[in-house]
Amino acid sequence: MPPPSALSLKGVRKAFGPVQAVDGLDLEVPEGTCVGLLGPNGAGKSTTMRLLTAQSIADEGTIDVLGFSLPGESKQARAVMGLVPQLDNLDTTLTVRDNLRVFVRLYRVPRAEREDAIRRALEIATLTERADTKVDALSGGMRRRLLIARALVHRPRLVLLDEPTVGLDPQVRQELWALIDRLRSEGVSILMSTHYIEEAERLADTVTVMAEGRAVATGRPKDLILEHAGRTVLEVYGPPEHLRTVETAAQDAGHDHRRTGTSVAILRAEGLGGSLAGHAGHERAANLEDVFVALTGEEVA
């Protein structure tokens, strides 16, 4: 029997004037799992996050968060979930500890438990030694960790991560991945929107790929890869005229393929046989980026 859902969206639509930002979205996050919301810019990921926090109100459909119906019970839902926004909105005039003190009050953590809650959040985010440092003196990675600590200070059952590692270098991104892994191991439910393919493949139990406001595929990363890209991909490099010849040959043979600036990637290379004889290339394992491009037509930023 599948676990109950920490959040559920069914048939959700949201338009801004003539723009349909979310168009009949169905999305489930089972309790205790991490679901990656993957899509190009403009796919509707950030609008979905805003709907889940009742910053925007859906035109149609139903939204349930931890048993509360939105927008009518949004205050109750917000009290038991945490949000890590895409944009840094920390108070730079305060210290790390004082930023957390503001939020234990906002989340109505009982007075006797507040200092312990702050101490735990600092430990989780590895910021104990920086507790009395002003925010404007922190590095970008430390500020992102503080945003996560702030979202965790009231022990939420669900955490929404909106592009949690955007703009960070790879080393800092790895540190935040370890933090997100810890949350999942503690049973926290996580919805993480991202356009970093490796992030979704590394962290998410399941991935929902969005395009033009809709979910175009949902499943475990390895299952999506096998279904939409196969086991291996043939990557052919060469000058433009050669790549055009390879594309034509792949199309004539009915093979799914995608073009980058310097290569043609032919999906399901394990089934090519001799249909592309003479077009030598490098065979590699298929990955989630191949799925992303096949489903959305977008190159990864």
SVG drawing of the C-alpha trace seen along z (x, -y; Angstrom):
<svg xmlns="http://www.w3.org/2000/svg" viewBox="-12 -46 46 51">
<polyline fill="none" stroke="black" stroke-width="0.4" points="0.0,0.0 1.5,-3.4 2.3,-5.9 -0.2,-8.8 0.6,-12.1 2.3,-15.0 0.9,-17.1 -1.4,-16.6 -2.4,-18.7 -5.1,-17.6 -6.1,-19.4 -4.6,-22.7 -4.7,-25.6 -3.3,-29.2 -3.3,-31.9 -1.8,-35.4 -3.8,-37.2 -3.3,-35.3 -0.4,-33.3 -1.3,-29.8 1.4,-29.3 0.1,-26.0 -2.2,-24.0 -4.0,-21.0 -1.1,-20.0 -1.3,-16.7 1.4,-16.2 1.9,-13.9 4.6,-13.9 4.3,-10.7 5.2,-11.2 8.9,-10.8 10.1,-11.1 11.9,-13.7 10.2,-14.6 12.1,-16.7 10.2,-19.1 12.2,-19.5 11.7,-21.8 13.0,-24.6 12.5,-28.3 8.8,-29.1 7.6,-25.6 5.5,-26.6 7.8,-25.4 7.9,-28.7 4.2,-29.3 3.5,-25.8 5.5,-26.7 3.6,-30.0 0.3,-28.0 1.5,-25.7 2.1,-28.6 -1.1,-30.4 0.9,-33.4 -1.1,-32.7 -4.6,-31.2 -5.4,-28.5 -8.1,-29.2 -9.1,-25.6 -8.3,-22.3 -7.6,-21.1 -4.5,-21.5 -4.1,-19.5 -1.0,-20.0 -0.6,-17.8 -4.3,-17.2 -5.2,-20.9 -7.1,-22.3 -5.6,-25.4 -6.3,-28.3 -8.9,-28.0 -6.6,-26.3 -3.3,-27.8 -2.4,-29.2 -2.6,-25.8 -0.6,-24.3 2.1,-26.9 2.5,-26.3 3.7,-22.7 5.8,-23.2 9.0,-25.1 9.9,-27.1 13.3,-27.8 12.7,-30.5 14.7,-30.9 15.6,-34.5 17.5,-35.3 15.3,-37.3 17.3,-37.2 17.6,-40.3 21.2,-41.3 21.2,-43.7 20.7,-40.9 22.9,-38.0 22.4,-34.4 20.9,-33.7 18.6,-36.7 17.2,-35.8 16.2,-32.5 14.8,-34.1 12.4,-36.1 11.1,-32.9 10.7,-30.9 8.3,-33.6 6.5,-33.8 6.1,-30.0 4.9,-30.2 7.4,-27.8 6.7,-27.7 8.9,-30.1 10.6,-27.4 11.6,-25.5 12.9,-28.4 16.6,-28.3 16.8,-24.6 15.0,-24.9 17.5,-27.6 20.4,-25.4 19.2,-22.4 18.7,-24.4 22.2,-25.9 23.6,-22.4 21.7,-20.9 22.9,-23.8 26.5,-23.7 26.3,-27.3 26.9,-27.1 30.2,-28.8 28.6,-31.6 25.6,-32.1 26.6,-35.6 27.8,-36.8 25.8,-39.3 24.2,-37.9 25.9,-40.4 29.3,-38.9 28.3,-35.4 29.3,-33.6 26.6,-32.7 26.7,-29.1 26.3,-30.0 23.3,-32.2 21.7,-29.3 22.3,-27.1 20.7,-29.8 17.6,-29.9 17.3,-26.1 17.9,-26.4 15.2,-29.1 12.8,-26.8 13.6,-24.0 13.5,-25.9 9.9,-24.7 10.5,-21.1 8.2,-21.0 6.8,-17.8 7.2,-19.1 9.9,-21.4 9.5,-23.2 12.9,-23.9 12.6,-26.4 15.8,-26.1 17.9,-25.6 21.3,-25.7 20.8,-28.2 24.0,-30.3 26.2,-28.3 29.5,-26.7 29.8,-22.8 31.5,-22.4 28.8,-24.4 26.1,-22.6 27.5,-19.3 27.3,-20.5 23.7,-21.4 22.9,-18.1 24.3,-16.4 22.0,-18.6 18.9,-17.7 19.9,-14.0 19.9,-14.3 16.4,-15.8 15.1,-12.9 16.7,-10.4 14.9,-12.0 11.5,-11.4 10.9,-15.0 8.9,-15.2 10.5,-17.4 9.4,-19.0 12.4,-20.5 12.1,-22.5 15.3,-22.6 16.7,-22.9 19.9,-21.1 19.6,-17.7 22.3,-16.1 20.6,-17.5 17.3,-15.9 19.0,-12.6 21.1,-12.6 18.5,-13.6 15.0,-12.8 13.1,-9.5 10.8,-10.4 10.9,-13.2 8.1,-15.1 9.2,-16.7 7.2,-19.9 6.8,-21.7 4.3,-24.5 2.6,-24.2 1.9,-20.5 3.5,-17.3 4.8,-15.4 6.4,-12.5 6.6,-11.2 8.7,-8.4 11.9,-7.2 14.9,-8.7 16.2,-5.3 12.8,-4.3 12.3,-7.6 15.8,-7.1 15.0,-3.6 11.6,-4.5 12.5,-7.7 16.2,-7.3 17.0,-3.6 20.1,-2.2 22.8,-3.8 23.2,-6.8 25.5,-7.2 27.2,-10.6 28.5,-11.5 30.8,-14.5 32.0,-16.3 31.6,-19.4 28.1,-20.7 27.7,-19.1 28.6,-15.7 26.1,-16.2 23.4,-17.0 24.1,-13.8 23.9,-11.8 20.6,-13.5 19.1,-12.6 20.2,-9.0 18.8,-8.8 15.5,-10.3 15.2,-8.1 15.8,-5.0 13.2,-6.2 15.7,-6.7 15.1,-9.4 17.9,-11.8 18.8,-15.3 21.2,-17.9 23.6,-20.0 26.0,-22.6 28.8,-20.1 27.2,-16.6 24.2,-14.5 23.0,-12.2 21.1,-9.1 18.9,-7.6 18.5,-3.8 21.8,-3.1 21.6,0.6 19.0,1.1 20.7,-0.6 22.2,2.5 23.7,1.6 21.3,-1.2 23.9,-3.9 27.0,-2.0 29.8,-4.4 28.8,-7.0 31.3,-6.3 30.7,-7.9 31.1,-7.4 28.6,-5.2 27.7,-6.2 25.1,-5.5 21.8,-7.4 21.0,-9.9 18.2,-12.2 19.5,-15.0 18.6,-13.0 15.1,-12.5 14.8,-16.2 15.7,-17.2 13.6,-14.5 10.5,-15.6 10.9,-19.4 13.0,-20.1 15.1,-22.4 18.9,-22.4 20.0,-22.4 21.2,-25.9"/>
</svg>
